[in-house]
Amino acid sequence: MSPVLDTAFVPPGDREEVVRNAVWESVVAVDIDHGPPAEEMSVRIGLGAVGPMRICSARATAVTIHRTAPLARRDDEEPAVFLGLQVSGSSLAAQRGRECVLRAGEFAVYESIAPYTLLFDEGVDHHFLRFPRSTLALPDRLLRDTGALALGPGNPVARIAFDYFSRLATDDTLHRGAHAEAVVRPSVELLRAVLTSQRGAADLARGPMEATLGLRITRYIRQHLADRDLSAARIAAAHGISVRHLYAVLARSGISLGDHVRAQRLAECRRELAGPHGRARTIAAIGRRWGFVDAAHFSKVFKRAYGMTPRDWRGLHHPG
């Protein structure tokens, strides 16, 4: 996401006010206490939106953010649930008497309707995603019980969610047109799945877990593309479902398992052949690495997909 605010281009005396106005207008009303003096203060903020979700990606020097009680009682803002993802370093989130330390790869949720504090002593490297509270359709008690918890360790759904929401925050192509429309519901359901599974609310979790099953399956496939034994039976077993259910879930997304795996493997071969080390291994070895054990078959399906042989594709990017 390209920054829409960079204090390097703002006079030091105006920086605090400029940052405050940008955050209030685009994200939420908060008090911001900057650690260093104005002339040493650095803030880079990128802003985006995906349907009803608002996204703010920030890198900054040390800062403390307070959502005070008067601000939390504002009636001119739609109640929201925030998702804060720690990209690197660490931070602290506190709300309703609970606090947690977030390390890289972890995230926490907190609500706009109650005071909270976010402490970034080491500086900020964070994605903030704002969801209208109404879209989650979760009980108040569940949101209170899962607020200001470090999500990620011990929760495999949360680990998937961190990768997914990080990509959503940084990939501008997902913020526009049909792509944006396509990811709104999965995004909401994935966050619902994280919170309900964290709370152990089996009845509430069943719907979101099923709704995000397709996402979790395709992620599993991407992670195991190089495995020779990647099969429908293995994928189904990894997700605790039958092979028949697996095919039904993928079919709802318009995915044919065999075609999808082949296309993903070909894409990895294409990337590797064109990459800086494309000549370090033989074409046959690259094919085998991604599951194409027969070199002739690999060449045939590659040409069918991309209109040229693997050799021609590599020669295009590595002439001579």
Protein Blocks (a to p, Z undefined) as FASTA:
>chain_A
ZZfbdfklgcfklmmmmmmmmmmmmmogcddddfbdfklgccddddddehjbccdddddd
dddddddfklmmpckbccdddddddfbhcddddeehiacdddehiacdddfkbccddddf
kopadddddddfklnopafklmmmmgoiaehehpaklmmmmmmmmmmmmmmklmgcjllm
mmmmmmmmmmmmmmmmmnopaklmmmmmmmmmmmmmmmmmmmmmmpmklcfklmmmmnop
afklmmmmmmmnopafklmmmmmmmmmmmmmmmmmklmmpcfklmmmmnopablklmmmm
mmmmnopafklmmmmmmgZZ
